[in-house]
Amino acid sequence: MDILTDDSMTAPTHTGLVVMLKAPANAKRRLAAEVGDLAEEAAAHLLACAVEDALAWPGPTWLSPADPRDRDWLLSEFGAETISAPTPFPRPATCSHPNDVTATYRGANCGLILQQGENLGERINHVDGELRRRGRGFGGLVFVGTDCPGLDTAYLEQAARRLQRADAVLGPAGDGGVVLMGARDPWPDLSGLSWSTQDLFAELRGVCLDSGWSIATLDARRDVDTLQDLLGSDAALSGDRRRSRRDFADWLSAHRGALLARQHDGAVETRREAVS
């Protein structure tokens, strides 16, 4: 059942936020096939956006690396003073905004939990189960990735508010996936869903409905999976005063010529393959 909720309600600080992530060198493989080495730089900026959002969240917050290599990179990049045991709640945001991007995260604190599983559905089920086993009193857990620079505090707070009335909240991506998924109770089995496809949102919604859950759906946001998505990120970044988004916008501006050239080369190669 799809429901509407009152967004004037106060967002609960006991709603947990989980960022599922990979180190930039291990992320965005589809994008890497289109833009080569620039994909790692783009992934680093996307991750910086997601971490900045996580460290500004007033409730319990966890960063969840995909494997030990990603965990080791995360700890080396941001330091044990930033990433530690699961955070108590409520936790006031303590981010500062110095010139150094990495230093932006000093003084704030996130929990760390490693993913386990063969696919993303199993990994979310594992992280969700572990956090609910460790903690008590959650108003729900909201999961996001690092693909959507268009996420902001208002969007996350809206998700938290809607979990006060709905069993699940879903943030659709423009390509049929999701940029956010949250639930008040443990997720049902997600291992059989078509992750990273245009069918994901519909399948995830179906699993929720099959479980008898009510669902709140947020506005769609654009994620970044391809070169075209990357070049189209300007709309989400334009006018955004958060440090990570300004840095990402500057990077896109500096590399737009090279990215457009890669896009042109890819289009030429596609036409050649079509006629060969």
HUPE-V983591 format. One record per residue. N is the residue number from 0. RES is the residue in three letters. PSI is psi in degrees with one decimal (* if undefined). Layout:
BEGIN
N/RES/PSI  N/RES/PSI
END
This chain:
BEGIN
0/MET/128.7  1/ASP/134.0  2/ILE/157.4  3/LEU/145.8  4/THR/164.4  5/ASP/106.2  6/ASP/2.0  7/SER/-8.7  8/MET/153.2  9/THR/133.3  10/ALA/125.7  11/PRO/135.3  12/THR/-4.6  13/HIS/8.0  14/THR/124.8  15/GLY/148.5  16/LEU/129.6  17/VAL/126.8  18/VAL/113.8  19/MET/126.5  20/LEU/164.9  21/LYS/154.9  22/ALA/147.6  23/PRO/-35.4  24/ALA/-20.6  25/ASN/0.6  26/ALA/169.0  27/LYS/50.0  28/ARG/-35.3  29/ARG/-41.8  30/LEU/-37.0  31/ALA/-33.4  32/ALA/-22.4  33/GLU/-33.3  34/VAL/1.7  35/GLY/-134.2  36/ASP/-25.4  37/LEU/-20.1  38/ALA/-37.6  39/GLU/-39.5  40/GLU/-42.1  41/ALA/-42.0  42/ALA/-36.6  43/ALA/-40.2  44/HIS/-40.2  45/LEU/-42.5  46/LEU/-40.6  47/ALA/-38.6  48/CYS/-46.5  49/ALA/-39.8  50/VAL/-39.5  51/GLU/-42.2  52/ASP/-41.8  53/ALA/-41.6  54/LEU/-11.6  55/ALA/-8.8  56/TRP/130.7  57/PRO/-12.9  58/GLY/-171.8  59/PRO/139.4  60/THR/136.6  61/TRP/141.2  62/LEU/132.1  63/SER/92.5  64/PRO/151.6  65/ALA/-33.8  66/ASP/175.1  67/PRO/-32.9  68/ARG/-42.6  69/ASP/-38.1  70/ARG/-46.0  71/ASP/-40.4  72/TRP/-43.2  73/LEU/-45.3  74/LEU/-38.8  75/SER/-31.8  76/GLU/-41.4  77/PHE/-16.0  78/GLY/151.8  79/ALA/-23.2  80/GLU/-17.9  81/THR/-37.7  82/ILE/119.8  83/SER/-148.8  84/ALA/161.5  85/PRO/135.1  86/THR/145.6  87/PRO/167.9  88/PHE/150.8  89/PRO/154.7  90/ARG/118.0  91/PRO/142.0  92/ALA/137.3  93/THR/25.4  94/CYS/139.6  95/SER/177.3  96/HIS/63.6  97/PRO/178.1  98/ASN/-36.7  99/ASP/123.4  100/VAL/-46.7  101/THR/-39.3  102/ALA/-16.3  103/THR/-30.1  104/TYR/-5.7  105/ARG/141.1  106/GLY/-16.4  107/ALA/171.9  108/ASN/133.1  109/CYS/150.3  110/GLY/164.8  111/LEU/127.7  112/ILE/127.4  113/LEU/138.8  114/GLN/153.3  115/GLN/139.6  116/GLY/164.2  117/GLU/-26.8  118/ASN/175.1  119/LEU/-34.4  120/GLY/-46.3  121/GLU/-36.9  122/ARG/-42.5  123/ILE/-43.1  124/ASN/-41.6  125/HIS/-50.5  126/VAL/-44.4  127/ASP/-47.1  128/GLY/-42.2  129/GLU/-43.1  130/LEU/-38.5  131/ARG/-31.4  132/ARG/-38.1  133/ARG/-35.5  134/GLY/164.7  135/ARG/149.8  136/GLY/15.4  137/PHE/141.1  138/GLY/11.3  139/GLY/164.1  140/LEU/131.7  141/VAL/127.8  142/PHE/133.9  143/VAL/163.4  144/GLY/-154.3  145/THR/22.0  146/ASP/-5.1  147/CYS/92.6  148/PRO/-12.2  149/GLY/-5.5  150/LEU/146.7  151/ASP/175.2  152/THR/-40.5  153/ALA/-40.3  154/TYR/-44.0  155/LEU/-40.2  156/GLU/-36.1  157/GLN/-41.7  158/ALA/-44.4  159/ALA/-41.9  160/ARG/-40.6  161/ARG/-22.9  162/LEU/-8.0  163/GLN/-20.4  164/ARG/-28.4  165/ALA/155.5  166/ASP/-31.6  167/ALA/152.5  168/VAL/134.5  169/LEU/134.7  170/GLY/104.5  171/PRO/149.2  172/ALA/155.6  173/GLY/-20.2  174/ASP/10.7  175/GLY/-4.7  176/GLY/-153.7  177/VAL/148.5  178/VAL/-10.9  179/LEU/141.9  180/MET/128.0  181/GLY/154.7  182/ALA/147.1  183/ARG/-34.3  184/ASP/170.8  185/PRO/140.1  186/TRP/144.4  187/PRO/177.3  188/ASP/120.6  189/LEU/4.2  190/SER/-23.9  191/GLY/4.3  192/LEU/157.7  193/SER/77.7  194/TRP/147.1  195/SER/33.8  196/THR/169.4  197/GLN/-7.1  198/ASP/-3.5  199/LEU/-48.8  200/PHE/-47.2  201/ALA/-40.3  202/GLU/-41.2  203/LEU/-41.5  204/ARG/-39.8  205/GLY/-40.1  206/VAL/-40.8  207/CYS/-45.1  208/LEU/-39.9  209/ASP/-26.1  210/SER/0.0  211/GLY/17.6  212/TRP/148.0  213/SER/149.5  214/ILE/134.5  215/ALA/133.4  216/THR/128.3  217/LEU/174.9  218/ASP/150.0  219/ALA/143.5  220/ARG/154.4  221/ARG/129.3  222/ASP/174.5  223/VAL/104.2  224/ASP/-25.0  225/THR/171.3  226/LEU/-41.5  227/GLN/-41.6  228/ASP/-42.6  229/LEU/-46.9  230/LEU/-26.8  231/GLY/4.1  232/SER/-14.6  233/ASP/-37.5  234/ALA/-40.3  235/ALA/-29.0  236/LEU/-21.0  237/SER/123.7  238/GLY/-3.2  239/ASP/122.8  240/ARG/0.7  241/ARG/142.1  242/ARG/-46.1  243/SER/-36.5  244/ARG/-36.1  245/ARG/-42.3  246/ASP/-40.3  247/PHE/-43.6  248/ALA/-41.0  249/ASP/-40.7  250/TRP/-44.3  251/LEU/-41.9  252/SER/-41.9  253/ALA/-29.7  254/HIS/7.2  255/ARG/-41.2  256/GLY/-45.9  257/ALA/-38.8  258/LEU/-40.6  259/LEU/-37.0  260/ALA/-41.5  261/ARG/-39.7  262/GLN/-41.8  263/HIS/-44.7  264/ASP/-39.1  265/GLY/-39.2  266/ALA/-40.5  267/VAL/-44.1  268/GLU/-37.6  269/THR/-41.1  270/ARG/-38.6  271/ARG/-42.9  272/GLU/-33.7  273/ALA/-30.5  274/VAL/-4.8  275/SER/*
END
